[in-house]
Amino acid sequence: MNRVSVVTGGTSGIGQGIVEKLLAHSQAEDRIFVNYAHNEERAQEFLKNLPKEQRGKIILLKADMSSYEAMLSFVREIKAQTDHVDWLVSNVGMSTYAKYEDYTFEEWSRIVNTNLSVPVFLVKELRPVMTEGGSVLFMGSYAGQQAYSSSLVYGVTKAAIHFLTKSLVKEFEPKSITVNALAPGFIQTPWHADRSQESYDRINKKIALHRFGEIKDVADMAYSILTNGYMNGSIVDIHGGYDYF
Ligand SMILES: NC(=O)c1ccc[n+]([C@@H]2O[C@H](COP(=O)([O-])OP(=O)(O)OC[C@H]3O[C@@H](n4cnc5c(N)ncnc54)[C@H](OP(=O)(O)O)[C@@H]3O)[C@@H](O)[C@H]2O)c1
């Protein structure tokens, strides 16, 4: 049977790195559903830049993962195109740098929906078509392990994702599907496009390796987890030695 993967937020940064890693190890009949929401041009560019023989394995699906209804349509489209999913990578996440005192309930809810609630139901909806022995991988964050984040809501939702990961192990036990999460520290992606040099310098001082991680570091780890049949309920930190000194 061909391998079918789903990667949310797969047209940039870590998600794109994971898609490219999956492609590099794919067979001719494998398929990857790659989701994005806003940047059509970047999504098309991503597809165009792939080697020609790989392009046909990608199914690009635009759907805003902050919306429950859009997520349901996304799932419907996947189910219309395949009868099984082997690997599900829930990667979409967002943050805010607003101060706690400036939080609005609307903004809090939007971030909780995107980072936690919609992923919960995405996994629930896809579970019935997931293959025995498959794998679910969540994108958590080291900001959900230690309360260092400048964004309170971000840290809280990522901590919840880590707990969700462990909680879902039991739910997936009947089909021997593994559920794990990655908890990256600071990874150089377009997410950090607006960061100042002063901010980079300040953060790099706290990292034992004194640099941000590369997308490849996380994508390689993601692939390792997806293909490791015995890793289950694990939260894997990857942060270059953050706050160790
Ligand atoms: N970079 C880091 O330092 C770091 C560290 C720890 C954890 N993480 C986590 O890693 C994940 C990816 O981060 P990244 O740095 O790779 O981000 P990124 O480079 O900004 O990429 C984000 C991807 O998600 C898509 N996306 C954003 N909002 C979406 C939505 N509502 N619905 C569907 N797709 C959406 C984007 O496409 P469109 O713009 O077209 O929607 C893009 O493909 C996030 O969960 C983040 O919390 C990142």
The ligand as an SDF file (V2000), in Angstrom:
LIG
                    3D

 48 52  0  0  0  0  0  0  0  0999 V2000
   10.4370   28.5660   14.2080 N   0  0  0  0  0  0  0  0  0  0  0  0
   10.6140   28.3080   15.4970 C   0  0  0  0  0  0  0  0  0  0  0  0
   11.5370   28.8260   16.1570 O   0  0  0  0  0  0  0  0  0  0  0  0
    9.6780   27.3520   16.1960 C   0  0  0  0  0  0  0  0  0  0  0  0
   10.0560   26.8850   17.4670 C   0  0  0  0  0  0  0  0  0  0  0  0
    9.2050   26.0100   18.1320 C   0  0  0  0  0  0  0  0  0  0  0  0
    8.0300   25.5900   17.5400 C   0  0  0  0  0  0  0  0  0  0  0  0
    7.6970   26.0670   16.3140 N   0  0  0  0  0  0  0  0  0  0  0  0
    6.4180   25.6200   15.7580 C   0  0  0  0  0  0  0  0  0  0  0  0
    6.6230   25.0660   14.4680 O   0  0  0  0  0  0  0  0  0  0  0  0
    5.4510   25.2590   13.6690 C   0  0  0  0  0  0  0  0  0  0  0  0
    5.8340   25.8910   12.3380 C   0  0  0  0  0  0  0  0  0  0  0  0
    6.5400   27.0910   12.5640 O   0  0  0  0  0  0  0  0  0  0  0  0
    7.4990   27.7350   11.4510 P   0  0  0  0  0  0  0  0  0  0  0  0
    8.5200   28.5210   12.1750 O   0  0  0  0  0  0  0  0  0  0  0  0
    7.9220   26.6880   10.4770 O   0  0  0  0  0  0  0  0  0  0  0  0
    6.4700   28.7640   10.7560 O   0  0  0  0  0  0  0  0  0  0  0  0
    6.4290   29.4130    9.3040 P   0  0  0  0  0  0  0  0  0  0  0  0
    7.7480   29.3420    8.6140 O   0  0  0  0  0  0  0  0  0  0  0  0
    5.8270   30.7490    9.5170 O   0  0  0  0  0  0  0  0  0  0  0  0
    5.4050   28.4740    8.4870 O   0  0  0  0  0  0  0  0  0  0  0  0
    4.0890   28.3790    8.8610 C   0  0  0  0  0  0  0  0  0  0  0  0
    3.3330   27.4900    7.8870 C   0  0  0  0  0  0  0  0  0  0  0  0
    1.9950   27.3150    8.3800 O   0  0  0  0  0  0  0  0  0  0  0  0
    1.0440   27.8440    7.4430 C   0  0  0  0  0  0  0  0  0  0  0  0
   -0.0360   28.4450    8.2280 N   0  0  0  0  0  0  0  0  0  0  0  0
    0.0110   29.4990    9.0720 C   0  0  0  0  0  0  0  0  0  0  0  0
   -1.1930   29.7280    9.6150 N   0  0  0  0  0  0  0  0  0  0  0  0
   -2.0260   28.7770    9.1130 C   0  0  0  0  0  0  0  0  0  0  0  0
   -3.3920   28.4690    9.2870 C   0  0  0  0  0  0  0  0  0  0  0  0
   -4.1780   29.1990   10.0940 N   0  0  0  0  0  0  0  0  0  0  0  0
   -3.9060   27.4130    8.6060 N   0  0  0  0  0  0  0  0  0  0  0  0
   -3.1420   26.6680    7.7740 C   0  0  0  0  0  0  0  0  0  0  0  0
   -1.8320   26.9070    7.5620 N   0  0  0  0  0  0  0  0  0  0  0  0
   -1.2920   27.9530    8.2230 C   0  0  0  0  0  0  0  0  0  0  0  0
    1.8330   28.8410    6.6070 C   0  0  0  0  0  0  0  0  0  0  0  0
    1.2530   29.0310    5.3200 O   0  0  0  0  0  0  0  0  0  0  0  0
    0.3340   30.3300    5.0200 P   0  0  0  0  0  0  0  0  0  0  0  0
    1.1160   31.5190    5.5240 O   0  0  0  0  0  0  0  0  0  0  0  0
    0.1430   30.3120    3.5540 O   0  0  0  0  0  0  0  0  0  0  0  0
   -0.9250   30.1260    5.7650 O   0  0  0  0  0  0  0  0  0  0  0  0
    3.1750   28.0870    6.5030 C   0  0  0  0  0  0  0  0  0  0  0  0
    3.0730   27.0600    5.5460 O   0  0  0  0  0  0  0  0  0  0  0  0
    4.5050   26.1040   14.5270 C   0  0  0  0  0  0  0  0  0  0  0  0
    3.5830   25.2580   15.1830 O   0  0  0  0  0  0  0  0  0  0  0  0
    5.4180   26.7330   15.5670 C   0  0  0  0  0  0  0  0  0  0  0  0
    4.7410   27.0360   16.7550 O   0  0  0  0  0  0  0  0  0  0  0  0
    8.4740   26.9420   15.6290 C   0  0  0  0  0  0  0  0  0  0  0  0
  1  2  1  0
  2  3  2  0
  2  4  1  0
  4  5  1  0
  4 48  2  0
  5  6  2  0
  6  7  1  0
  7  8  2  0
  8  9  1  0
  8 48  1  0
  9 10  1  0
  9 46  1  0
 10 11  1  0
 11 12  1  0
 11 44  1  0
 12 13  1  0
 13 14  1  0
 14 15  2  0
 14 16  1  0
 14 17  1  0
 17 18  1  0
 18 19  2  0
 18 20  1  0
 18 21  1  0
 21 22  1  0
 22 23  1  0
 23 24  1  0
 23 42  1  0
 24 25  1  0
 25 26  1  0
 25 36  1  0
 26 27  1  0
 26 35  1  0
 27 28  2  0
 28 29  1  0
 29 30  1  0
 29 35  2  0
 30 31  1  0
 30 32  2  0
 32 33  1  0
 33 34  2  0
 34 35  1  0
 36 37  1  0
 36 42  1  0
 37 38  1  0
 38 39  2  0
 38 40  1  0
 38 41  1  0
 42 43  1  0
 44 45  1  0
 44 46  1  0
 46 47  1  0
M  CHG  2   8   1  16  -1
M  END
$$$$
